[in-house]
Amino acid sequence: MVYSSRIRAGIGAIKHCFDELSLCAQDARFSEHGNHATDVDAPLVLIACSGGRDSLALTALSVIVCASRGIRCGVVIVDHHLQPHSTEIANIAAKHCLQSGIDEKYVYIQSVNVEDSGEGEESAARNARYQAIIEVAKKQQAAAVLLAHTANDQAETVMMGLKDSAGLEAVAGMKAVTLRQNVLFARPLIKLSREDTTGICEDLGISWWDDPTNGDDISKNEELSENYPLRSRVRHTLMPYISRFFNANMVTLLSRGAEIARDDLDYINSQVDEASSQVMEFDKNAKTVRLKAEKLAQYHPSIRKRIIVRALSELGLRFSSSHISAVDELCTKWHGQKPFSLPNYYEATRLSRNIVIRLCKDSEHANCRYTR
């Protein structure tokens, strides 16, 4: 078969991803022409497949690359039961994966119950989906799980991040490779567009399912209502609008900007790793973090405040920027301040040359002023 330029670009992206993950050819015979049987103990790569155009394109391309390297290829399909006929949709997705060349024994359909504990249905579904995928990956000892996020998803993530946060994290978007509960996740198509994955499916004759909550059946000139998920509204309404406003392809600009910001963020975090080992001590049993104030004060504010964030995170606290600034002032503007409150009955105080973050001594008493 003669591959189109879009298919070749997709194959190249997955090969590059595999190289980064050290998923190389398992035997010299896979460098030779012809079809070669994959060993039963070869590494297993799983694809998270929804039945949509992005994940079906990723599945079809991954089958090609895996076969050329002697790597086993499988899919995980999660049935959320959030829409009518969801089980039928999952089975159709499985059928398409089989047609793309996935061996039936490596098709895993996971049924989950989505419980919204206050974070919203969209977030709850995402968490349930990840957990189901992780369970399969661990049970099957998968080398990696591939996610079908594209440059469009990256750009949308940046826009949504700007709504909820500030700083470098907001514009850095999603990592190309990340570790979640000791399972390696990778996004090989993060530089390809949704237009590319649509074209790949068309070139390969693959039919796909469009999630109705994406709003794909709504006219491009019509704004999606608030009944649709935020990401769908960003994709359908906001991104085209700002692209027209600036007369530029904002998907390309935001996704490329995220890549640059991610490199910067990774470097900063590497510096935080080194600095944290010098200034932070975490006592898990006592649920206490101790920061060496004088050493901490010597670091750039960007590094210093990220160390404080790690300290608060180690204790499992939900905190705001005002909490971070208050702890930072114990380091840089120390003038005998009294202890101040943090969530969950914690307090931060300066004791000689150390900043101590600990449970309030009176937390078990009714008169404790510290809030949960």
VEXDREN-2710 file (C-alpha; in Angstrom, 1 decimal):
% VEXDREN-2710
k/r/px/py/pz
1/MET/0.0/0.0/0.0
2/VAL/1.2/3.5/-0.9
3/TYR/0.8/5.7/2.2
4/SER/-0.4/9.3/1.9
5/SER/1.7/12.1/3.4
6/ARG/-0.6/12.3/6.4
7/ILE/-0.2/8.6/7.1
8/ARG/3.6/8.9/6.7
9/ALA/3.6/11.8/9.1
10/GLY/1.6/9.9/11.7
11/ILE/3.8/6.8/11.4
12/GLY/6.9/9.0/11.8
13/ALA/5.4/10.6/15.0
14/ILE/4.8/7.2/16.5
15/LYS/8.2/5.9/15.6
16/HIS/9.8/9.0/17.2
17/CYS/7.7/8.3/20.3
18/PHE/8.8/4.7/20.4
19/ASP/12.4/5.7/20.1
20/GLU/11.9/8.1/23.1
21/LEU/10.4/5.2/25.1
22/SER/13.2/2.8/24.0
23/LEU/10.7/0.6/22.2
24/CYS/13.1/-0.6/19.5
25/ALA/13.0/-3.5/17.1
26/GLN/12.9/-6.7/19.2
27/ASP/14.9/-8.8/16.7
28/ALA/17.0/-8.3/13.6
29/ARG/14.4/-10.0/11.5
30/PHE/12.0/-7.1/11.9
31/SER/14.4/-4.9/9.9
32/GLU/13.9/-7.3/6.9
33/HIS/11.1/-7.1/4.4
34/GLY/8.1/-9.3/4.9
35/ASN/5.7/-10.1/7.7
36/HIS/7.2/-11.6/10.9
37/ALA/5.4/-13.1/13.8
38/THR/5.6/-11.1/17.1
39/ASP/6.9/-13.0/20.1
40/VAL/4.4/-13.8/22.8
41/ASP/6.7/-12.2/25.4
42/ALA/7.4/-9.0/23.4
43/PRO/6.6/-5.7/25.0
44/LEU/2.9/-4.8/25.0
45/VAL/1.8/-1.3/24.0
46/LEU/-1.8/-0.3/24.7
47/ILE/-3.9/2.4/23.0
48/ALA/-6.7/4.1/24.8
49/CYS/-9.4/4.0/22.2
50/SER/-12.8/5.7/22.3
51/GLY/-13.9/4.9/18.8
52/GLY/-13.4/8.5/17.7
53/ARG/-11.3/9.6/14.7
54/ASP/-8.2/10.5/16.8
55/SER/-7.9/7.2/18.7
56/LEU/-8.8/5.1/15.7
57/ALA/-6.1/6.8/13.6
58/LEU/-3.7/6.2/16.4
59/THR/-4.7/2.6/16.6
60/ALA/-4.2/1.9/12.9
61/LEU/-0.9/3.7/12.8
62/SER/0.4/1.9/15.9
63/VAL/-0.5/-1.5/14.5
64/ILE/1.9/-0.7/11.5
65/VAL/4.7/0.6/13.7
66/CYS/4.4/-2.2/16.3
67/ALA/4.4/-4.9/13.6
68/SER/7.6/-3.4/12.1
69/ARG/9.3/-3.6/15.5
70/GLY/7.9/-6.9/16.8
71/ILE/5.9/-5.2/19.6
72/ARG/2.5/-6.5/20.7
73/CYS/-0.3/-3.9/20.2
74/GLY/-3.5/-3.8/22.2
75/VAL/-6.4/-1.4/23.0
76/VAL/-8.3/-0.4/26.1
77/ILE/-11.9/0.7/25.4
78/VAL/-13.8/2.2/28.4
79/ASP/-17.6/2.1/28.5
80/HIS/-18.7/5.0/30.8
81/HIS/-22.4/4.2/30.5
82/LEU/-23.1/8.0/30.3
83/GLN/-24.8/8.0/26.9
84/PRO/-27.5/5.8/25.3
85/HIS/-26.1/2.7/23.5
86/SER/-22.7/3.2/25.1
87/THR/-22.0/-0.5/25.2
88/GLU/-22.9/-0.8/21.5
89/ILE/-20.5/2.1/20.7
90/ALA/-17.7/0.3/22.7
91/ASN/-18.3/-2.9/20.8
92/ILE/-18.3/-1.1/17.4
93/ALA/-15.0/0.6/18.5
94/ALA/-13.6/-2.9/19.2
95/LYS/-14.7/-4.1/15.8
96/HIS/-12.9/-1.2/14.1
97/CYS/-9.7/-2.1/16.1
98/LEU/-9.9/-5.7/15.0
99/GLN/-10.2/-4.5/11.4
100/SER/-7.1/-2.4/11.9
101/GLY/-5.1/-5.5/12.8
102/ILE/-5.4/-5.7/16.6
103/ASP/-5.4/-9.3/17.8
104/GLU/-8.7/-10.1/19.6
105/LYS/-6.9/-11.3/22.7
106/TYR/-5.5/-7.8/23.1
107/VAL/-8.8/-5.9/23.0
108/TYR/-9.9/-5.0/26.5
109/ILE/-13.3/-3.4/27.1
110/GLN/-13.7/-2.0/30.6
111/SER/-17.0/-1.0/32.1
112/VAL/-17.0/1.7/34.7
113/ASN/-19.4/3.6/36.9
114/VAL/-18.9/7.3/36.9
115/GLU/-19.4/8.8/40.4
116/ASP/-19.4/12.6/40.5
117/SER/-18.1/13.6/43.9
118/GLY/-18.3/17.3/43.2
119/GLU/-15.7/17.8/40.5
120/GLY/-18.2/17.6/37.7
121/GLU/-19.2/14.7/35.4
122/GLU/-16.6/15.5/32.8
123/SER/-13.8/15.3/35.4
124/ALA/-15.3/12.3/37.1
125/ALA/-15.5/10.4/33.8
126/ARG/-11.9/11.3/33.0
127/ASN/-10.7/10.0/36.4
128/ALA/-12.7/6.8/36.0
129/ARG/-11.3/6.3/32.5
130/TYR/-7.7/6.7/33.6
131/GLN/-8.2/4.3/36.5
132/ALA/-9.7/1.6/34.3
133/ILE/-6.8/2.0/31.8
134/ILE/-4.2/1.9/34.6
135/GLU/-5.7/-1.3/36.0
136/VAL/-5.5/-3.0/32.6
137/ALA/-2.0/-1.7/32.0
138/LYS/-0.7/-3.0/35.3
139/LYS/-2.4/-6.4/35.0
140/GLN/-1.0/-6.9/31.4
141/GLN/2.4/-5.4/32.4
142/ALA/2.1/-3.0/29.4
143/ALA/5.3/-1.1/28.5
144/ALA/3.3/2.1/27.7
145/VAL/-0.2/3.4/27.1
146/LEU/-0.7/5.7/24.1
147/LEU/-3.2/8.5/24.3
148/ALA/-4.6/10.1/21.1
149/HIS/-4.4/13.8/22.1
150/THR/-3.6/16.0/19.2
151/ALA/-2.3/19.6/18.8
152/ASN/-6.0/20.7/19.0
153/ASP/-6.3/19.1/22.4
154/GLN/-3.1/20.7/23.5
155/ALA/-4.3/24.2/22.4
156/GLU/-7.6/23.7/24.1
157/THR/-5.9/22.6/27.3
158/VAL/-3.8/25.8/27.3
159/MET/-7.0/27.9/26.9
160/MET/-8.7/26.1/29.8
161/GLY/-5.6/26.3/31.9
162/LEU/-5.5/30.1/31.5
163/LYS/-9.0/30.1/32.9
164/ASP/-8.2/28.1/36.1
165/SER/-4.6/29.1/36.9
166/ALA/-1.7/31.4/36.2
167/GLY/2.0/31.1/35.5
168/LEU/4.0/28.7/33.4
169/GLU/1.8/25.6/34.2
170/ALA/-1.1/27.3/32.5
171/VAL/0.6/27.6/29.1
172/ALA/2.7/24.4/29.3
173/GLY/-0.2/22.2/28.5
174/MET/0.1/18.4/28.5
175/LYS/3.4/16.5/28.6
176/ALA/4.2/14.2/25.6
177/VAL/5.2/11.5/28.1
178/THR/4.1/11.3/31.7
179/LEU/3.9/8.7/34.5
180/ARG/0.7/8.1/36.4
181/GLN/0.5/5.5/39.2
182/ASN/3.7/3.9/37.8
183/VAL/2.1/3.5/34.3
184/LEU/3.8/5.3/31.4
185/PHE/1.5/7.3/29.2
186/ALA/2.6/8.9/25.9
187/ARG/1.0/11.2/23.4
188/PRO/2.6/10.4/20.0
189/LEU/0.2/12.6/17.9
190/ILE/0.5/15.7/20.1
191/LYS/2.0/17.7/17.1
192/LEU/-0.5/16.5/14.6
193/SER/-3.9/18.3/14.1
194/ARG/-7.4/16.9/14.3
195/GLU/-7.5/17.6/10.5
196/ASP/-4.6/15.2/10.2
197/THR/-6.2/12.4/12.1
198/THR/-9.5/12.9/10.2
199/GLY/-7.5/12.7/6.9
200/ILE/-5.7/9.5/8.1
201/CYS/-9.0/7.8/8.8
202/GLU/-10.3/8.8/5.4
203/ASP/-7.1/7.6/3.7
204/LEU/-7.4/4.3/5.4
205/GLY/-11.1/3.9/4.9
206/ILE/-11.8/3.9/8.7
207/SER/-15.3/5.1/9.9
208/TRP/-15.5/6.7/13.3
209/TRP/-17.9/7.6/16.0
210/ASP/-18.4/11.3/16.9
211/ASP/-19.3/11.9/20.6
212/PRO/-22.5/14.0/20.5
213/THR/-21.2/16.1/23.4
214/ASN/-18.5/17.4/21.0
215/GLY/-21.0/19.4/19.1
216/ASP/-19.7/18.2/15.7
217/ASP/-23.3/18.1/14.3
218/ILE/-23.8/21.8/15.2
219/SER/-23.2/24.5/12.6
220/LYS/-19.8/26.2/12.9
221/ASN/-21.7/29.5/12.9
222/GLU/-23.7/28.6/15.9
223/GLU/-22.3/28.9/19.4
224/LEU/-22.5/25.9/21.6
225/SER/-24.7/26.3/24.7
226/GLU/-23.5/25.9/28.3
227/ASN/-25.1/22.4/28.3
228/TYR/-22.0/21.2/26.4
229/PRO/-18.7/20.4/28.1
230/LEU/-16.3/23.3/28.4
231/ARG/-13.7/21.6/26.2
232/SER/-16.3/21.2/23.4
233/ARG/-17.3/24.8/23.7
234/VAL/-13.6/25.9/23.5
235/ARG/-13.1/23.7/20.4
236/HIS/-16.3/24.5/18.6
237/THR/-16.7/28.2/19.5
238/LEU/-13.8/29.9/21.2
239/MET/-10.8/28.6/19.2
240/PRO/-12.3/29.4/15.7
241/TYR/-13.3/32.8/17.0
242/ILE/-9.8/33.8/18.3
243/SER/-8.3/32.4/15.1
244/ARG/-10.5/34.7/13.1
245/PHE/-9.9/37.6/15.4
246/PHE/-6.1/37.3/15.1
247/ASN/-6.2/36.0/11.6
248/ALA/-3.9/33.2/12.7
249/ASN/-4.0/29.4/13.3
250/MET/-4.3/29.5/17.1
251/VAL/-4.2/25.7/17.4
252/THR/-0.7/25.8/15.9
253/LEU/0.5/28.8/17.8
254/LEU/-0.8/27.6/21.2
255/SER/0.4/24.0/20.8
256/ARG/3.9/25.2/19.7
257/GLY/4.0/27.7/22.5
258/ALA/3.1/24.9/25.0
259/GLU/6.0/22.8/23.8
260/ILE/8.5/25.7/24.5
261/ALA/6.9/26.4/27.9
262/ARG/7.0/22.7/28.8
263/ASP/10.8/22.6/28.1
264/ASP/11.2/25.7/30.4
265/LEU/9.0/24.2/33.1
266/ASP/10.9/20.9/33.0
267/TYR/14.1/22.7/33.5
268/ILE/12.8/24.7/36.4
269/ASN/11.4/21.6/38.0
270/SER/14.8/19.9/37.7
271/GLN/16.2/22.9/39.7
272/VAL/13.4/22.5/42.2
273/ASP/14.2/18.8/42.6
274/GLU/17.8/19.7/43.5
275/ALA/17.0/22.6/45.7
276/SER/14.2/20.7/47.6
277/SER/16.7/18.1/48.7
278/GLN/18.8/20.8/50.3
279/VAL/16.2/22.8/52.2
280/MET/13.1/20.6/52.8
281/GLU/12.6/17.8/55.4
282/PHE/9.3/15.9/55.4
283/ASP/8.4/13.8/58.5
284/LYS/5.6/11.6/57.3
285/ASN/4.8/10.2/60.7
286/ALA/4.5/13.6/62.4
287/LYS/2.9/15.1/59.3
288/THR/5.3/17.9/59.4
289/VAL/7.5/19.8/56.8
290/ARG/10.5/21.7/57.9
291/LEU/12.1/24.3/55.5
292/LYS/15.6/25.8/56.1
293/ALA/14.6/29.4/55.9
294/GLU/18.0/31.0/55.3
295/LYS/19.0/28.6/52.5
296/LEU/15.5/28.9/51.0
297/ALA/15.8/32.7/50.9
298/GLN/18.9/32.4/48.6
299/TYR/16.9/30.9/45.7
300/HIS/15.1/32.8/43.0
301/PRO/11.4/33.4/43.8
302/SER/10.4/31.0/41.1
303/ILE/12.3/28.2/42.7
304/ARG/11.5/29.2/46.2
305/LYS/7.8/29.3/45.8
306/ARG/7.7/26.0/43.9
307/ILE/9.5/24.4/46.9
308/ILE/6.8/25.9/49.2
309/VAL/4.2/24.4/46.8
310/ARG/5.8/21.0/47.2
311/ALA/5.9/21.3/50.9
312/LEU/2.2/22.0/51.1
313/SER/1.5/19.3/48.6
314/GLU/3.4/16.7/50.6
315/LEU/0.9/17.3/53.4
316/GLY/-2.0/16.9/51.1
317/LEU/-3.2/20.4/51.6
318/ARG/-5.4/22.4/49.1
319/PHE/-3.9/25.9/49.1
320/SER/-4.1/29.2/47.4
321/SER/-1.6/31.7/46.2
322/SER/-2.1/33.7/49.4
323/HIS/-1.0/30.7/51.4
324/ILE/2.2/30.4/49.3
325/SER/3.0/34.1/49.7
326/ALA/2.4/34.0/53.4
327/VAL/4.9/31.1/53.9
328/ASP/7.3/32.9/51.6
329/GLU/7.2/35.9/53.8
330/LEU/8.3/33.8/56.8
331/CYS/11.4/33.3/54.7
332/THR/12.1/36.7/53.1
333/LYS/10.3/39.2/55.3
334/TRP/10.7/37.7/58.8
335/HIS/9.9/40.1/61.6
336/GLY/8.5/37.9/64.3
337/GLN/5.1/37.0/62.8
338/LYS/2.8/34.7/64.8
339/PRO/1.8/31.3/63.3
340/PHE/-0.9/31.6/60.7
341/SER/-3.6/29.2/59.6
342/LEU/-3.6/26.8/56.7
343/PRO/-6.4/24.5/55.6
344/ASN/-7.1/21.2/57.4
345/TYR/-6.0/22.5/60.8
346/TYR/-2.4/23.1/59.7
347/GLU/-0.3/26.1/60.7
348/ALA/2.9/27.6/59.4
349/THR/5.4/29.2/61.8
350/ARG/9.0/30.4/61.9
351/LEU/11.1/28.6/64.6
352/SER/14.6/30.1/64.7
353/ARG/16.1/29.3/61.3
354/ASN/13.3/26.9/60.2
355/ILE/9.9/27.3/58.8
356/VAL/7.7/24.6/60.2
357/ILE/4.4/23.5/58.6
358/ARG/2.5/21.3/61.0
359/LEU/-0.9/20.4/62.5
360/CYS/-2.2/23.0/64.9
361/LYS/-1.7/21.9/68.5
362/ASP/-5.3/22.8/69.4
363/SER/-6.8/21.2/66.3
364/GLU/-8.8/18.6/68.4
365/HIS/-10.4/21.3/70.5
366/ALA/-13.5/23.2/69.8
367/ASN/-11.8/26.6/70.1
368/CYS/-9.2/25.9/67.4
369/ARG/-9.5/28.8/64.9
370/TYR/-8.0/26.8/62.1
371/THR/-10.3/25.9/59.2
372/ARG/-10.7/22.7/57.3
END
